[in-house]
Amino acid sequence: MRVNLEKLKKSIPKKPATYTPDFPVSIAESLQKYLRQRTISVMRSACWIYDSANWPLPLYVDPENIKIGYLNEIMFQKLGMNDFKYFDSFDSLQVARNEPHPIKPGVGAKIVWLLRYRKRKKLQYYDWMIVPIICRFFKVNNLDDFNLQLFDVNSNYFRTKIFINPILKNKYSLLQEIFDSFQKKNYASCICTLYPLLDFITRDYFETKKFSKDISMVNAVFKAAGFEFADIDNLKPGAPTKKYYDMLFAKKISPKAWEELAEQEYGLGFPGVALSSFLHFSYKYYEYYRSESIQTNFLNRHAIIHGASNQYGTKINAVKLLTYLYLMLELEPVLKIVFSER
């Protein structure tokens, strides 16, 4: 599979010689068009927040009509960030520190992260990823509230995209039942009906009709390639370098080791962020429990189908799994490269 990750890396466009405003608005397009590093950095920072709260990356926002929800707009206004002033990215600044720099002796420095704002007439591309970062930074809202708002205002677009997806062309009745259950607030039924759909999509990606191919097989493939749960984060661009840099300053590794490890960046761009989010949630969603005596994740599939979880039927969990479904469908071109046996 590592060979396939190299194939994926080669599929990601390099930065063009001249500026272009034509950015990708989907994972599929990111294999054809260059996505600026600044945007990817914001995505990575947002994804870390999603991971910590067990949320998949929400990509179901209409790029032609970006909506972030009423509560989130109010939050921006309370922070004095209305008038279309949106958080743009983190900027780093090196300032003097007492300890010598671990790579360059005698050069004392530390990195300080600064907020930067940019005035725009409207949100663009993946700007909605900035909202959870601001939520976390200013401690004015929580991620569940943000994601429920984001889903509610984009639900029509979400539904349209799901129904026109060619993979699900023979699953319309099942999809209708899922959306009807959600609309009627029968969240447990919605969640349980989603399970076979996710397994069906997995078999399509593996190009097999064998029922043994499900999300647990996805996890197994990555584990076999050396990606245990703790290693998934390394798929995010810049994540390995940051991790090793933190280890360097904590004096857990040598400067030479840092330089060698930092070269192990996968360079997978936007697909790497999305793939990391997908796998992070997959491990939690399909983690195997053998006994009811173990405290289970409320959305864990194995615990639910064996009756060990009783509190999973909530709107938050239903939206999490619907978000995961959308992310999985968006990742189709990436996963088919990764799982290819040719």
C-alpha positions in Angstrom: 0.0 0.0 0.0 2.9 2.4 0.6 3.6 2.1 -3.1 0.1 3.2 -3.8 0.6 6.2 -1.4 3.5 7.2 -3.6 1.2 6.9 -6.6 -1.2 9.2 -4.8 1.5 11.7 -4.0 2.5 11.8 -7.7 -1.1 12.5 -8.6 -1.1 15.8 -6.6 -0.4 18.9 -8.8 2.7 21.0 -7.9 2.5 24.7 -7.3 2.1 26.5 -10.6 4.7 29.0 -11.7 2.2 31.8 -11.7 -0.8 32.5 -9.4 -4.1 31.0 -10.4 -7.5 31.6 -8.7 -8.8 28.3 -10.0 -8.6 26.2 -6.9 -10.1 22.7 -6.4 -13.5 22.5 -4.7 -13.4 18.7 -4.1 -11.0 16.0 -3.3 -11.3 14.7 -6.9 -10.4 18.1 -8.3 -7.4 18.3 -5.9 -5.8 15.6 -8.0 -6.1 17.9 -11.0 -5.7 21.4 -9.6 -3.3 22.9 -7.1 -4.6 23.9 -3.6 -2.6 26.5 -1.9 -0.5 25.5 1.1 -2.1 28.2 3.3 -5.5 26.5 2.9 -4.1 23.1 3.5 -2.6 24.4 6.8 -6.0 25.7 7.9 -7.5 22.3 7.0 -4.9 20.5 9.0 -5.4 22.7 12.1 -9.2 22.3 11.8 -8.8 18.5 11.3 -6.8 18.2 14.6 -9.8 19.8 16.4 -12.3 17.5 14.7 -10.1 14.4 15.5 -10.0 15.4 19.2 -13.8 15.5 19.3 -14.3 12.4 17.2 -15.8 14.2 14.3 -15.1 13.4 10.6 -14.1 16.3 8.3 -17.3 18.0 7.0 -16.9 18.6 3.2 -20.6 18.8 2.4 -20.7 22.6 1.8 -21.7 24.0 -1.5 -18.6 25.8 -2.9 -20.9 28.2 -4.8 -23.1 29.1 -1.8 -21.0 28.7 1.4 -23.1 28.7 4.5 -21.8 28.3 8.1 -25.0 28.6 10.1 -26.8 31.2 12.2 -25.0 30.5 15.5 -21.6 30.7 13.8 -22.4 34.0 12.2 -23.6 35.4 15.6 -20.3 34.1 17.1 -18.3 36.0 14.5 -20.3 39.2 15.3 -19.7 38.9 19.0 -16.0 38.6 18.4 -16.1 41.7 16.3 -15.3 39.7 13.2 -18.3 40.7 11.1 -18.2 42.9 8.0 -16.7 39.8 6.2 -13.5 39.7 8.2 -12.6 36.0 8.3 -9.7 34.3 10.0 -7.2 33.4 7.2 -4.4 31.4 8.6 -1.8 31.0 11.4 1.4 32.9 10.8 4.5 31.9 12.7 7.0 34.4 14.2 10.3 33.5 15.7 11.2 35.4 18.8 14.2 35.3 21.2 14.3 32.5 23.8 16.7 31.7 26.6 17.6 28.2 25.4 19.8 27.8 22.3 18.2 26.6 19.2 18.6 22.7 19.0 19.6 22.7 15.4 21.6 26.0 15.2 23.6 26.5 18.4 23.7 30.1 19.5 20.5 31.0 17.7 17.8 31.2 20.4 14.3 31.2 19.0 10.8 30.0 19.7 7.7 29.9 17.4 4.7 32.1 18.3 1.5 31.6 16.4 -0.4 34.6 15.4 -4.0 35.1 14.1 -4.3 36.9 10.8 -7.4 38.3 9.3 -8.3 39.1 5.7 -11.3 41.1 4.5 -13.3 39.4 1.9 -16.6 40.0 0.3 -17.7 36.4 0.9 -16.3 33.1 2.2 -14.3 31.2 -0.4 -13.4 27.6 -1.0 -12.7 25.9 2.3 -13.0 29.0 4.5 -15.6 27.3 6.7 -12.7 25.3 8.2 -11.7 28.5 10.0 -14.8 28.4 12.3 -13.9 25.5 14.6 -10.4 27.0 14.9 -11.9 30.2 16.1 -14.3 28.3 18.4 -11.4 26.6 20.1 -9.2 29.7 20.2 -11.7 32.0 21.8 -13.6 29.3 23.7 -17.0 30.8 22.7 -18.6 27.7 21.2 -18.3 23.9 21.0 -17.7 21.7 18.0 -21.0 19.9 18.3 -23.0 23.1 18.0 -20.9 24.2 15.1 -21.3 21.0 13.1 -25.0 20.6 13.8 -25.5 24.2 12.5 -23.2 23.5 9.5 -25.2 20.4 8.6 -28.6 21.9 9.0 -27.9 24.9 6.7 -26.3 22.6 4.1 -28.6 19.6 4.4 -30.3 20.2 1.0 -27.0 20.3 -0.8 -25.8 17.2 1.2 -28.9 15.3 0.2 -28.7 16.2 -3.5 -25.0 15.2 -3.7 -25.8 11.8 -2.0 -28.7 11.0 -4.3 -26.7 11.8 -7.5 -23.7 9.8 -6.5 -23.4 7.0 -9.1 -22.1 4.5 -6.5 -25.5 4.7 -4.7 -27.7 4.6 -7.8 -29.4 1.4 -6.8 -29.8 2.4 -3.1 -32.4 5.2 -3.4 -35.0 3.4 -1.3 -32.4 2.9 1.5 -31.3 6.5 1.2 -34.9 7.7 1.4 -35.4 5.7 4.6 -32.2 7.2 6.1 -33.3 10.8 5.4 -36.9 10.1 6.5 -35.7 8.7 9.8 -33.4 11.6 10.3 -36.2 14.1 9.5 -38.5 12.3 12.0 -35.8 12.4 14.7 -35.6 8.6 14.7 -31.8 8.9 14.9 -31.1 5.3 16.1 -32.9 3.9 13.0 -31.0 6.4 10.8 -27.7 5.2 12.2 -28.5 1.5 11.9 -29.7 1.9 8.3 -26.4 3.6 7.5 -24.2 0.7 8.5 -24.9 -1.6 5.5 -24.6 1.3 3.1 -21.1 2.0 4.4 -20.1 -1.6 4.0 -21.5 -1.6 0.4 -19.4 1.4 -0.5 -16.3 -0.3 0.9 -16.9 -3.4 -1.3 -17.2 -1.1 -4.3 -13.8 0.5 -3.5 -12.2 -2.9 -3.0 -13.9 -4.1 -6.2 -15.3 -7.2 -4.6 -18.7 -8.7 -3.7 -17.3 -10.5 -0.6 -19.1 -9.5 2.6 -15.9 -9.8 4.6 -14.7 -6.5 3.0 -16.0 -3.8 5.4 -14.5 -0.8 7.2 -12.5 -3.2 9.5 -10.7 -4.4 6.3 -9.8 -0.7 5.6 -8.3 -0.4 9.0 -6.5 -3.8 8.6 -4.9 -2.7 5.3 -3.5 0.4 6.8 -2.3 -1.4 9.9 -0.5 -3.9 7.7 1.3 -1.0 6.0 2.5 0.3 9.4 -0.3 2.8 10.1 -1.6 2.0 13.5 -4.0 4.4 15.1 -1.2 6.6 16.5 0.4 6.9 13.1 -2.7 8.1 11.1 -1.9 11.7 11.9 1.3 11.5 9.8 -0.8 11.5 6.7 -1.7 15.1 7.3 0.8 17.4 5.5 3.2 19.0 8.0 2.0 16.8 10.9 5.2 14.6 11.1 7.4 17.6 11.0 5.5 19.3 13.8 5.6 16.2 15.9 9.3 15.7 15.5 10.0 19.4 16.0 8.1 19.1 19.4 10.2 16.1 20.2 13.3 17.9 19.3 12.6 20.8 21.6 11.7 18.4 24.4 15.2 16.8 23.7 13.7 13.4 23.0 15.5 13.2 19.7 18.8 14.6 18.3 19.0 17.4 15.7 20.3 14.8 13.2 17.4 12.4 13.9 15.0 15.3 13.5 16.4 16.2 10.0 16.0 12.5 9.0 12.5 12.1 10.3 11.3 15.4 8.9 12.2 14.1 5.4 9.5 11.4 5.9 6.7 13.8 5.0 4.2 12.1 2.7 3.3 15.3 0.9 -0.3 14.2 0.2 -1.9 17.6 0.3 -5.6 17.9 0.8 -6.2 14.1 0.2 -3.8 13.5 3.1 -5.9 15.6 5.5 -9.1 14.0 4.3 -7.7 10.5 4.4 -6.3 11.0 7.9 -9.8 12.2 9.1 -11.5 9.3 7.5 -9.1 6.7 9.1 -9.2 8.4 12.5 -13.0 8.1 12.6 -12.9 4.6 11.1 -10.7 3.2 13.8 -13.1 4.6 16.5 -16.2 3.5 14.5 -15.0 0.0 13.9 -12.9 -0.6 17.0 -13.6 -4.2 18.2 -15.0 -4.8 21.7 -15.3 -8.4 23.1 -17.3 -7.6 26.2 -20.0 -5.3 27.5 -17.8 -4.7 30.6 -15.6 -2.4 28.5 -16.7 1.2 28.2 -17.6 1.6 24.5 -17.8 4.5 22.2 -21.5 5.3 21.8 -21.2 5.2 18.0 -19.1 2.1 17.9 -20.6 -0.3 15.3 -19.7 -3.5 17.0 -21.1 -2.3 20.4 -24.3 -1.1 18.8 -25.2 -4.2 16.7 -24.5 -6.4 19.8 -26.7 -4.3 22.1 -23.9 -3.1 24.3 -24.5 0.6 23.5 -27.8 2.2 24.6 -27.2 5.9 24.2 -26.2 6.2 20.5 -29.5 7.4 19.1 -28.8 11.2 19.1 -28.8 13.8 16.4 -25.1 14.4 17.0 -24.2 10.8 16.3 -26.5 10.7 13.3 -24.8 13.8 11.8 -21.4 12.3 12.6 -22.1 9.2 10.6 -23.7 11.1 7.8 -20.7 13.3 7.6 -18.5 10.2 7.6 -20.6 8.8 4.7 -20.1 12.0 2.7 -16.4 12.0 3.4 -16.1 8.4 2.3 -17.8 9.1 -1.0 -15.6 12.2 -1.6 -12.5 10.1 -1.0 -13.5 7.6 -3.8 -10.7 8.6 -6.2 -8.1 8.5 -3.4 -9.2 5.3 -1.8 -9.3 3.5 -5.2 -5.7 4.5 -5.7 -4.7 3.4 -2.2 -6.5 0.0 -2.5 -5.5 -0.7 -6.0 -3.7 -4.1 -6.4 -2.4 -3.3 -9.8 
